[in-house]
Amino acid sequence: MKAMLFAAGLGTRLQPFTNHHPKALAVVNEQTLLQRNIEYLKANGIDELVINTHHFADQIQEFLKDHDDFGLKIHVIYEPNVLETGGGLLNAKSFFEDDFVVMNVDILTDFPLRKLIDFHQKYQPLVSLAVSNRSSSRKLLFTEGMRLEGWRNLVTGEEIIDNPKLKLNEFAFSGIHVINPKLFDLIIEKDKFSIMQAYMRLMGQENILGYDHSGNNLIDVGKPESILEAEKIFK
């Protein structure tokens, strides 16, 4: 199976490190986020990988070269302008003909990814989203059957809900998706956009499911203090 790692972001929350390096090369216990997630994907059956880059892209290229692409077939896409998750995904559509995994490079987890892949292949939704019951300022909203129905910002109160009459449960998104490439034919957004924007538009007509992996470790390594937290868990 193929996968895509989102690694083009500026990583402003990790400054001052990201003033001189891409966030993908931030280090947790002597291993970069990039290495940890490449090895995580490889251990879960991924043999071909697409990585989008922008901020200090040359450092990512050099790192991969120094490690012989970790024994995988890796394609690096340079984005002259950051396209966010939706635009970045759309820019890589030519690489994907079958179901594929997408992951944010600044996520560290011990969640068994194979379970999400098996879930996706069993139920065959348009998208399967890894989610968990953990603290987050933004939540995705799901029915009892884990069908995506909305989004809520717990700080601002802003929300998007497809059917307000339904009883919905809040889960935090884990930054990991399994996607049917049919999604590319349904995207009408262009240029720079979040893939969640497309999911919110499509959730009323298409089957987008959540997979609850609560109980597994997962850290968004987006701030210097979260690196310290990650170092306690990911040795």
MILUM-718238 format. One line per 10 residues: number of its first residue (from 1); their letters; for each residue x, y, z of C-alpha. Coordinates in Angstrom, 2 decimals, padded with zeros to 5 digits. Each point is the difference from the previous one (the first is absolute). Last residue first. Example, Ala and Ser with C-alpha at 12.3 -4.5 7.8 and 13.67 -1.06 7.14 Angstrom:
2) sa) 013.67,-001.06,007.14 ~ -001.37,-003.44,000.66
//
This chain:
235) kfikeaelis) 011.96,005.96,023.18 ~ -003.45,001.33,-000.84 ~ -001.85,000.58,003.26 ~ 002.03,002.38,002.19 ~ 001.58,001.58,-003.09 ~ -003.47,000.87,-001.30 ~ -000.67,002.25,003.02 ~ 003.27,001.85,-000.52 ~ -000.84,000.38,-003.68 ~ -003.44,001.27,001.02
225) epkgvdilnn) 001.67,002.81,001.96 ~ 001.77,001.23,-003.15 ~ -003.34,000.21,-001.83 ~ -001.55,-001.86,-002.94 ~ 000.73,-003.60,000.94 ~ -003.63,-001.08,-000.08 ~ 000.20,-002.97,002.34 ~ -001.76,-003.34,-000.23 ~ 000.18,-002.93,002.41 ~ -002.69,-002.63,-000.48
215) gshdygline) -002.98,-000.25,002.33 ~ -002.52,001.55,-002.37 ~ 000.34,-001.46,-003.50 ~ -003.46,000.97,-001.22 ~ -000.37,-000.43,-003.77 ~ -002.04,002.73,-001.63 ~ -001.95,-000.43,-003.20 ~ -000.64,002.09,-003.11 ~ -002.87,-001.41,-002.07 ~ -000.87,002.58,-002.63
205) qgmlrmyaqm) -003.04,002.24,-000.51 ~ -000.23,001.98,003.24 ~ 003.72,-000.31,000.75 ~ 001.08,001.58,-003.29 ~ 000.14,003.70,000.89 ~ 001.53,-000.61,003.42 ~ 002.51,-002.43,-001.50 ~ 001.02,002.56,-002.63 ~ 000.71,002.64,002.63 ~ 001.77,-002.65,002.08
195) isfkdkeiil) 002.45,-000.33,-002.90 ~ 001.18,003.49,000.91 ~ 000.43,002.41,-002.89 ~ 002.64,001.63,-002.23 ~ -000.57,-000.41,-003.76 ~ -003.48,-001.25,-000.86 ~ -003.09,-001.45,001.62 ~ -002.21,-002.12,-002.26 ~ 001.08,-003.36,001.44 ~ -002.30,-002.84,-000.98
185) dflkpnivhi) 002.15,-001.62,-002.68 ~ 002.99,000.00,002.37 ~ -002.05,-001.79,002.67 ~ -000.35,-003.03,-002.28 ~ 003.59,-000.59,001.11 ~ -001.38,-001.86,003.06 ~ 001.74,001.50,003.01 ~ 001.42,-001.30,003.27 ~ 000.50,002.92,002.38 ~ 002.37,000.90,002.85
175) gsfafenlkl) 000.19,003.41,001.69 ~ -001.44,-001.26,003.28 ~ -003.35,001.76,-000.11 ~ -001.49,000.65,003.44 ~ -003.38,-001.58,000.63 ~ -003.40,001.49,000.89 ~ -003.19,-002.08,-000.08 ~ -003.16,000.97,-001.83 ~ -003.69,-000.45,000.68 ~ -001.68,000.89,-003.28
165) kpndiieegt) -002.46,002.85,-000.48 ~ 002.73,002.47,-001.05 ~ 000.58,-001.91,-003.29 ~ 003.06,001.13,-001.96 ~ 001.70,001.83,002.84 ~ 002.66,002.69,-000.36 ~ 001.05,001.72,003.22 ~ 001.43,003.20,001.43 ~ -000.12,000.12,003.80 ~ 003.21,002.03,000.08
155) vlnrwgelrm) 001.99,-002.17,002.40 ~ -001.70,-003.37,-000.49 ~ 000.30,000.21,-003.78 ~ -002.48,-002.56,-001.34 ~ -000.13,-002.24,-003.04 ~ -002.73,-002.03,-001.65 ~ -001.81,-003.14,-001.03 ~ 002.68,-002.65,-000.49 ~ -001.42,-003.51,000.30 ~ 001.13,-001.76,003.16
145) getfllkrss) -003.08,-002.24,000.37 ~ -001.02,001.95,003.11 ~ 000.18,003.09,-002.21 ~ 003.21,002.01,-000.24 ~ 001.19,003.53,000.71 ~ 003.61,001.08,-000.55 ~ 001.56,002.02,002.78 ~ 002.10,003.13,000.29 ~ 001.57,001.28,003.21 ~ 001.37,-003.46,000.77
135) srnsvalsvl) 000.10,-002.30,003.04 ~ -000.35,-003.68,-000.78 ~ -002.62,-002.48,-001.17 ~ 001.62,-001.29,-003.16 ~ -000.17,000.32,-003.75 ~ 001.52,-001.75,-003.03 ~ -001.99,001.03,-003.06 ~ -001.23,-002.40,-002.69 ~ -000.84,001.58,-003.34 ~ -002.30,-000.88,-002.91
125) pqykqhfdil) -001.30,-002.94,001.99 ~ 000.94,-003.59,-000.86 ~ -001.31,-001.77,003.13 ~ 002.53,-002.86,000.13 ~ 002.84,001.74,-001.84 ~ -000.25,003.06,002.23 ~ -000.08,-002.07,003.19 ~ 003.00,-002.04,-001.16 ~ 001.93,003.22,-000.70 ~ -000.95,001.43,003.40
115) krlpfdtlid) 001.10,-003.21,001.73 ~ 003.27,-000.04,-001.96 ~ 000.80,003.40,001.48 ~ 000.60,-001.57,003.41 ~ -000.04,003.21,002.13 ~ 003.48,000.61,001.45 ~ -000.21,003.67,-000.90 ~ 002.08,003.04,-000.94 ~ -001.59,002.72,-002.10 ~ 002.17,002.79,-001.45
105) vnmvvfddef) 000.29,-001.67,-003.43 ~ -003.76,000.11,-000.58 ~ -001.27,-003.27,-001.47 ~ -001.78,-001.17,-003.15 ~ -000.52,-003.68,-000.82 ~ -001.02,-001.35,-003.40 ~ -002.84,-001.82,-001.75 ~ 000.82,-000.60,-003.67 ~ 001.06,002.13,-002.98 ~ 002.19,002.50,001.83
95) fskanllggg) 003.14,001.68,-001.34 ~ -001.80,002.34,-002.42 ~ -001.97,001.52,002.88 ~ 003.05,001.70,001.56 ~ -001.07,003.63,-000.61 ~ -003.46,-000.87,001.29 ~ 001.50,-001.11,003.30 ~ 002.04,003.17,000.35 ~ -003.00,002.16,-000.84 ~ -002.09,-001.72,002.62
85) telvnpeyiv) 002.66,-000.15,002.72 ~ 001.32,003.54,-000.35 ~ 001.23,001.26,-003.40 ~ 003.24,001.63,001.20 ~ 001.52,001.88,-002.93 ~ 002.90,-001.24,-002.11 ~ -001.17,-003.55,000.90 ~ 002.74,-002.61,-000.41 ~ -001.14,-003.58,-000.44 ~ 002.25,-002.78,001.28
75) hiklgfddhd) -000.62,-003.55,-001.22 ~ 001.25,-002.83,002.21 ~ 000.39,-003.68,-000.90 ~ 000.97,-001.48,003.33 ~ 003.25,-001.36,001.44 ~ 000.36,002.81,002.50 ~ 000.23,002.51,-002.86 ~ 003.74,-000.79,-000.23 ~ 000.52,001.61,003.43 ~ 002.30,002.82,-001.15
65) klfeqiqdaf) -002.23,000.56,-003.04 ~ -003.07,000.36,002.22 ~ 001.76,002.57,002.17 ~ 001.25,001.90,-003.05 ~ -003.50,000.25,-001.49 ~ -001.42,001.11,003.35 ~ 002.68,002.67,000.34 ~ -000.68,001.21,-003.55 ~ -003.67,000.55,000.85 ~ 000.88,002.71,002.51
55) hhtnivledi) -003.74,000.90,000.18 ~ -001.74,-001.46,-003.06 ~ -000.40,-003.77,-000.02 ~ -002.53,-002.67,-000.93 ~ 000.96,-003.59,000.74 ~ -001.31,-002.91,-002.09 ~ 000.72,-003.53,001.24 ~ 000.21,-003.50,-001.39 ~ 000.40,-003.18,002.05 ~ -002.58,000.52,002.75
45) gnaklyeinr) -000.72,-003.22,001.92 ~ -000.40,001.21,003.58 ~ 003.71,-000.16,000.89 ~ 000.72,002.23,-003.00 ~ -002.50,002.59,001.22 ~ 001.59,000.13,003.45 ~ 003.49,000.06,-001.51 ~ -000.94,002.97,-002.17 ~ -001.66,001.57,003.02 ~ 003.02,-000.29,002.27
35) qlltqenvva) 002.39,001.13,-002.71 ~ -002.01,003.13,-000.76 ~ -000.53,000.85,003.66 ~ 003.77,-000.06,000.38 ~ 001.76,-002.48,002.26 ~ 002.36,000.91,002.85 ~ -002.64,-000.29,002.72 ~ -002.54,002.12,-001.87 ~ 001.61,002.22,-002.63 ~ -001.59,002.62,-002.25
25) lakphhntfp) 000.87,-000.89,-003.59 ~ -003.59,-000.01,-001.27 ~ -000.38,003.50,001.49 ~ 002.21,001.32,-002.79 ~ 003.20,001.70,001.18 ~ 001.46,003.49,000.56 ~ -002.83,002.12,001.39 ~ -001.69,-003.31,000.71 ~ 002.05,-000.54,003.16 ~ -000.93,003.47,001.35
15) qlrtglgaaf) -002.86,-000.72,-000.45 ~ -001.98,-003.21,000.34 ~ -003.42,001.67,-000.12 ~ 000.94,001.49,-003.38 ~ 000.30,-003.44,-001.59 ~ 000.15,001.40,-003.53 ~ -001.97,-002.89,-001.48 ~ 001.23,-002.12,-002.90 ~ 000.30,-003.37,001.75 ~ -003.32,-001.74,-000.69
5) lmakm) 000.95,-003.66,-000.32 ~ -001.73,-001.98,-002.72 ~ -000.47,-003.76,-000.08 ~ 000.09,-002.90,-002.43 ~ -001.09,-003.58,000.66
//
